[in-house]
Amino acid sequence: NYSQMARSVEGLNAAGEWEVFRSLLPPLQDKRVLDIGCGFGWHCRYVMEQQAASVIGMDLSEKMLEQARLRNNGPGITYLREAMEDIDFPPGSFDVVLSSLALHYTGHYDLICRKVHNSLSAGGHFVFSTEHPVFTAMETQDWYYGTAGQRLHWPVDHYQDEGRRVARFLDTDVVKYHRTVATLINGLLDAGFIITRVEEPKPSPAVLEKYPEMKDETRRPIFILIAAQKPSAV
Amino acid sequence: NYSQMARSVEGLNAAGEWEVFRSLLPPLQDKRVLDIGCGFGWHCRYVMEQQAASVIGMDLSEKMLEQARLRNNGPGITYLREAMEDIDFPPGSFDVVLSSLALHYTGHYDLICRKVHNSLSAGGHFVFSTEHPVFTAMETQDWYYGTAGQRLHWPVDHYQDEGRRVARFLDTDVVKYHRTVATLINGLLDAGFIITRVEEPKPSPAVLEKYPEMKDETRRPIFILIAAQKPSAV
């Protein structure tokens, strides 16, 4: 299950996209940070290691938060059980809002963009990763296999039909929401953000040499990372 | 061949993405406009109909330009035979640069973004359409078919391997260049642009009712349109 995945047990360095995600974060020293969908709290720990002023880790799952409190507690970290759609912080509460692989679980992406924008100070940053539209378009969310069981290619269908997908993940049905690239970008723009970077991480040559099976991760994008900023002056 | 395609003969309204493309253009009245890869010149005609000050239509193909001069000539329109990589206009020459389905033919996207940025006045706009990374990733650029010839899905592979693709188009080998979504966005950002809109056009309900076979165009994105702006003040 989730708690046995490398990224859950070993933390951020076991997540292939972490180096790219980290490169998108602004300097965190003395910053007030919100982590939407904090899971086991690894990002909260990292944020405080960077000498942030404080971080709130939000998650809807009490089980996740239990593990977060157990594994990644410390001064300046507050864990909060709340649905991301219910964010309701006073304007300007945070300097940085981050979210790692959580936004594909919400059916209210545009609302969250607006709420995050409102919760940020002027010049504040919103950095997130989410499952890539190429990955979420089909409910199977799996390769298309040949008769010998080989991975022929990644199938895309229903790309323009945004909305609910029931995917199998670790033998459980998980409800996710498919959105197009355009919707991901325009939701931020409509909320008032400036786009500062878009990344579709791939394994580095060093990683490919060490883990040749990661080659398939170059065949289709699995995550998209977007960095956005609230303008400093309006 | 190309000259028999509806969009070549009938002009912009025969191109499914035109309504979306047009919606991304700023007001054109009194603007100095450059059209990169002007083809038969339909966009140049449209630009002048909007009472632009002038438009330069650039294309590498003398055959295209012959047709453009024949079909879409008029006061204010200049056709110029030049490779888009060789753009070399004085800084601030244009208020609007547009390009319709041409940039997937260049291996030098980042360079062109920089050159376009340089050629624009402060506050100027760059609006383009190009083949979507989902469409260009595989060289086949075709559906994956079932044994009964039905379109099973759109196959994606080699997504992270950017570069040259030799595709078949109207029975001819055509060299195109595949780039990721991230590269398309970041090339603009690195050149100094602000992203103002991203679109992945799909047939409207009205079009789907009139042309039910267009349903497949909702199954995968074929084009991506990006609107960007050079900041007004630096």
Interface residues (C-beta under 8 A of the other chain):
Chain A: V134 A137 M138 Y144 L152 H153 W154 P155 V156 D157 H158 Y159 Q160 D161 T180 V181 A182 I185 N186 L189 I194 I195 T196 R197 V198 E199 E200 K202 E217 T218 R219 R220 P221 I224
Chain B: V134 A137 M138 Y144 L152 H153 W154 P155 V156 D157 H158 Y159 Q160 D161 T180 V181 A182 I185 N186 L189 I194 I195 T196 R197 V198 E199 E200 K202 E217 T218 R219 R220 P221 I224
